[in-house]
Amino acid sequence: MKREMRMRSQSQPVNRPARIIYMGTPDFAVPTLRTLVERAHDDRIWPAGLEVVSVVTRPDKPAGRGRQLAISPVKQLALEAGLPCMQPGPLKRAEAQQALRALAPDLIIVAAFGQILPREVLELPPLGCLNVHASLLPRWRGAAPIAAAIRAGDAETGITIMRMEEGLDTGAIIVTHATPIDDGETAGALTERLALLAPEVLLDVLPSWLSGAIAPTPQDDALATVTRPLRKDDGRLDFHLPAVELERLIRSVTPWPGAFTTWQGKLLKVLAATVIPRDQELAPGTCYPLAGDARGALACACGEGALALKMIQLEGKRPVSGADALRGHPALAHATLGDQ
């Protein structure tokens, strides 16, 4: 565990429940909200307890084939817990800010909310706005830190609790907690693991923050790296790249947007692959069989090395192992992937 924390003299706690607004949207933000609700009356966090006065999440949006309105995972939990829930849209709007101000929050806690908070909102609660961020800031500021860490081959990532300011994840750090990235770990699996770690890290420092006993540490901007939101095309495989890079890319976009290429003009998704030596001189993107190889029965040459394609999905078909795909489509044994 890495900690970057400075303590300062403790102020006198207010003798009433601390009023908290929670802002979040996806599954990553659910465990932290659930823990806040479950621990709201724990006087070890705050002598008079906590009160989640409102949950703020994105507006419902159409999803699926029927384009029915879907609620966010955070809204679903708020409804189940009987919490007030707001979906004001852009927080730059004066009416949205007025609605937040009327709640008189002491603190705003943010986890994967999906908006940059404007100055008017940041300055609203006297104890500021805390962000639960899924990286070791200042590395991987921005919208897709988990995918970025995997794709870059980072040995570790973690959770950072920071006090928010107007910049993109530039605020001063309250605490960081590091965890190794496991071999073969996908973005989906790592997201689930970090989501469960996040409330532990937050609850560890929240009592000291509420009592005024922590002085956050400014970030070193010279060490900062930045990510952007993932796009569908980020999953496209370029087999001229080394196999090591492609294997990390596949894991970084699993489950979304998913790694893909084309074969005979149709989509071919690569759901899982491992790096193997290339024992044949083949052009990048050329497939060949791996007879008797336990890692998979189908491989694809890359710029350096090769990938054993452990699980793939042909367009319109269900996911199958590389061995099963080869049995059903023998032409894959000498296919060229990435053709148009």
C-alpha positions in Angstrom: 0.0 0.0 0.0 1.3 3.4 -1.0 0.2 6.4 1.1 0.8 10.1 0.4 -0.8 11.8 3.4 0.0 14.7 5.7 -1.8 15.2 8.9 -2.7 18.6 10.5 -4.3 19.6 13.7 -7.8 18.3 14.2 -10.8 20.6 14.3 -13.9 20.2 16.4 -16.4 17.8 14.7 -19.8 19.2 14.0 -22.4 17.5 16.3 -24.8 16.5 13.5 -24.7 14.0 10.6 -22.3 15.0 7.8 -24.4 15.7 4.7 -23.0 14.0 1.6 -23.9 14.2 -2.0 -22.7 11.1 -4.0 -22.1 11.4 -7.7 -21.5 8.4 -9.9 -22.8 6.4 -12.8 -21.3 2.9 -13.7 -20.8 -0.3 -11.8 -17.4 0.9 -10.6 -19.2 3.5 -8.4 -21.7 1.1 -6.8 -19.6 -0.5 -4.0 -18.5 2.9 -2.7 -22.1 4.1 -2.5 -23.3 0.9 -0.9 -20.5 1.1 1.7 -21.4 4.7 2.6 -25.0 3.7 3.1 -24.1 0.6 5.2 -21.7 2.6 7.3 -23.7 5.8 7.6 -24.4 5.3 11.3 -20.9 4.2 12.2 -19.6 6.7 14.7 -16.0 5.7 13.9 -16.4 7.6 10.6 -18.2 10.6 12.0 -19.5 11.0 15.6 -23.0 11.9 14.6 -23.1 9.7 11.5 -23.4 10.4 7.8 -26.4 11.3 5.7 -26.4 10.7 1.9 -28.8 13.6 1.1 -28.8 12.8 -2.6 -27.3 10.6 -5.3 -26.5 12.4 -8.6 -26.2 10.3 -11.8 -26.6 10.6 -15.5 -30.0 10.9 -17.1 -31.6 7.6 -18.3 -30.6 6.8 -21.8 -31.9 4.4 -24.5 -30.2 1.0 -24.7 -30.5 -2.4 -26.4 -32.4 -3.3 -29.5 -35.7 -1.9 -28.2 -34.0 1.4 -27.3 -35.8 1.3 -23.9 -34.7 3.8 -21.3 -32.0 2.2 -19.1 -31.0 3.5 -15.7 -27.5 3.7 -14.4 -26.2 1.1 -11.9 -25.8 3.9 -9.4 -29.4 4.9 -9.8 -30.5 1.3 -9.4 -28.8 1.1 -6.0 -30.2 4.5 -5.0 -33.7 3.3 -5.7 -33.1 0.0 -3.8 -31.7 1.9 -0.8 -34.5 4.5 -0.9 -32.1 7.4 -1.5 -33.1 10.6 -3.3 -31.7 10.6 -6.8 -31.1 13.5 -9.1 -30.4 13.4 -12.8 -29.8 17.0 -13.7 -27.7 16.6 -16.8 -24.9 19.1 -17.3 -23.9 20.7 -14.0 -22.9 23.9 -15.7 -26.6 24.8 -15.8 -27.7 27.3 -13.1 -30.8 25.3 -12.2 -28.7 22.2 -11.6 -26.3 24.1 -9.3 -29.3 25.7 -7.5 -30.7 22.2 -6.8 -27.4 21.0 -5.3 -27.0 24.2 -3.3 -30.5 23.6 -1.8 -29.2 20.3 -0.3 -26.6 22.2 1.8 -23.9 19.4 1.5 -20.9 19.3 3.7 -19.1 17.1 1.2 -19.5 15.8 -2.3 -18.0 12.4 -3.2 -17.5 11.5 -6.8 -16.7 8.2 -8.4 -16.8 7.7 -12.2 -19.5 10.3 -12.6 -18.7 11.2 -16.2 -18.7 15.0 -15.9 -16.0 17.5 -15.0 -17.4 19.5 -12.1 -17.6 23.3 -12.7 -16.1 25.7 -10.2 -19.5 26.6 -8.8 -20.1 23.0 -7.7 -16.5 22.5 -6.5 -16.8 25.4 -4.2 -20.3 24.5 -2.9 -19.5 22.1 0.0 -17.3 23.5 2.8 -15.4 20.2 2.9 -14.8 20.2 -0.8 -15.3 17.5 -3.4 -13.5 14.2 -3.2 -12.8 12.0 -6.2 -12.4 8.2 -6.1 -10.1 7.6 -9.1 -8.9 4.3 -10.5 -5.2 4.9 -10.9 -2.1 6.1 -9.1 -2.3 9.8 -9.8 -0.7 11.7 -11.5 -0.4 8.6 -13.8 -3.4 8.1 -16.0 -5.6 11.1 -15.4 -8.8 11.0 -17.4 -11.6 8.8 -18.4 -10.0 5.3 -19.1 -7.2 4.8 -16.5 -7.7 1.1 -16.1 -7.5 0.3 -19.8 -4.5 2.6 -20.1 -2.6 1.0 -17.3 -3.1 -2.5 -18.8 -2.2 -1.4 -22.4 0.9 0.3 -21.2 2.1 -2.8 -19.4 2.1 -1.2 -16.0 3.0 -3.5 -13.1 0.6 -1.9 -10.8 -2.3 0.5 -10.5 -4.6 1.4 -7.7 -7.0 3.9 -6.1 -6.4 7.5 -5.5 -8.6 9.7 -3.3 -8.1 13.4 -4.3 -9.6 16.7 -3.6 -11.1 17.9 -6.8 -10.3 21.2 -8.6 -11.2 22.5 -12.1 -8.5 20.6 -14.0 -8.9 17.0 -15.2 -7.9 14.9 -12.2 -5.3 17.5 -11.2 -6.4 18.0 -7.6 -4.2 17.4 -4.5 -3.9 13.8 -3.4 -5.2 12.6 0.0 -4.1 9.0 -0.3 -3.1 6.4 -2.8 -3.4 2.6 -2.5 -1.5 0.5 -5.0 -2.3 -3.0 -6.2 -0.5 -5.3 -8.7 -2.0 -5.9 -12.1 -2.2 -9.7 -12.4 -0.9 -11.5 -15.5 -3.7 -12.0 -17.9 -6.1 -9.6 -16.1 -8.6 -7.9 -18.3 -10.0 -4.4 -17.9 -13.3 -5.9 -16.7 -11.7 -8.0 -14.0 -9.4 -5.2 -12.8 -12.4 -2.8 -12.7 -14.3 -5.1 -10.5 -11.3 -5.6 -8.2 -10.6 -1.8 -7.9 -14.3 -1.1 -7.4 -14.2 -3.3 -4.3 -11.0 -1.7 -3.1 -12.2 1.9 -3.5 -14.6 2.0 -0.5 -11.9 0.5 1.7 -9.5 3.3 0.8 -12.1 6.0 1.0 -13.4 4.9 4.4 -9.9 4.6 5.8 -9.3 8.4 5.3 -12.8 9.8 5.4 -12.9 10.3 9.2 -9.7 12.3 9.2 -10.9 14.3 6.2 -14.2 15.2 7.9 -12.5 16.2 11.1 -10.0 18.4 9.2 -6.9 16.3 10.1 -5.5 15.8 6.6 -3.6 18.2 4.4 -3.5 16.8 0.8 -0.4 16.6 -1.2 -0.2 18.5 -4.6 0.4 16.4 -7.7 3.6 16.5 -9.6 2.4 17.6 -13.0 5.7 16.6 -14.6 4.8 13.0 -14.0 1.3 13.2 -15.3 -0.1 11.0 -18.1 -3.6 11.5 -19.6 -6.2 9.1 -21.1 -9.2 9.8 -23.2 -12.5 7.9 -23.3 -12.3 4.6 -25.2 -13.8 4.5 -28.7 -15.0 1.5 -30.6 -12.0 1.6 -33.0 -9.6 1.4 -30.1 -10.2 -2.4 -30.2 -8.9 -2.8 -33.8 -5.9 -5.1 -34.0 -2.9 -4.2 -36.1 -0.9 -7.4 -36.5 2.2 -5.4 -37.5 2.6 -4.6 -33.8 4.5 -7.0 -31.4 2.4 -9.8 -30.0 3.2 -8.5 -26.5 1.5 -5.2 -27.2 -1.5 -6.8 -28.9 -2.1 -9.2 -26.0 -2.2 -6.2 -23.6 -4.5 -4.3 -26.0 -6.9 -7.2 -26.1 -7.1 -7.3 -22.3 -7.4 -3.5 -22.1 -10.5 -3.4 -24.2 -12.2 -6.5 -22.7 -15.2 -6.4 -22.2 -15.6 -3.1 -24.0 -15.2 -2.1 -26.8 -13.6 -5.5 -27.5 -10.7 -6.4 -29.7 -11.5 -7.2 -33.3 -10.1 -7.7 -36.8 -11.7 -8.9 -40.0 -11.6 -12.1 -42.1 -13.1 -12.3 -45.5 -14.6 -8.9 -45.0 -16.5 -9.9 -41.9 -15.9 -9.0 -38.2 -13.8 -11.4 -36.1 -13.6 -10.7 -32.4 -10.6 -11.8 -30.4 -11.8 -12.4 -26.8 -8.6 -14.0 -25.3 -5.1 -14.6 -26.6 -1.6 -15.5 -25.3 1.8 -14.6 -26.6 3.9 -17.4 -28.1 7.2 -17.5 -30.1 6.8 -17.4 -33.8 8.5 -20.3 -35.4 7.6 -19.5 -38.9 8.4 -16.7 -41.3 4.9 -15.4 -42.0 3.6 -12.0 -42.8 1.8 -10.2 -39.9 -1.8 -11.2 -39.8 -1.2 -14.7 -41.2 -2.8 -17.6 -39.3 -1.4 -21.0 -38.8 -2.4 -24.1 -36.9 -0.8 -25.1 -33.6 -1.3 -28.9 -33.7 -0.9 -30.4 -30.2 -0.3 -27.1 -28.5 -2.2 -26.8 -25.2 -2.4 -23.0 -25.4 -4.7 -23.1 -28.5 -5.0 -24.6 -31.9 -4.8 -21.4 -33.9 -2.1 -18.8 -34.0 -1.6 -15.5 -35.8 1.8 -14.0 -36.8 2.5 -10.5 -35.5 5.3 -8.0 -36.1 7.2 -9.7 -33.4 6.2 -13.1 -32.0 2.7 -14.5 -32.4 -0.6 -14.8 -30.7 -2.3 -18.0 -29.8 -6.0 -17.2 -30.3 -7.6 -18.9 -27.4 -11.2 -17.5 -27.8 -12.6 -15.9 -30.9 -16.1 -14.9 -32.2 -16.9 -14.9 -35.9 -19.5 -12.4 -37.1 -23.0 -13.7 -36.3 -21.7 -16.6 -34.3 -21.2 -17.5 -30.7 -17.7 -17.3 -29.0 -15.7 -20.5 -29.4 -12.1 -21.6 -28.7 -9.5 -21.3 -31.4 -9.5 -25.1 -31.7 -13.3 -25.2 -32.3 -13.2 -22.3 -34.7 -10.6 -24.1 -36.7 -12.6 -27.3 -36.8 -15.7 -25.5 -38.0 -13.8 -23.3 -40.5 -10.7 -25.1 -41.8 -9.8 -22.2 -44.0 -8.7 -20.3 -40.8 -5.6 -22.4 -40.8 -4.1 -20.2 -43.5 -6.3 -17.1 -43.2 -5.0 -13.5 -43.4 -6.6 -11.4 -40.7 -7.2 -7.7 -41.1 -8.1 -8.0 -44.8 -10.7 -5.6 -46.1 
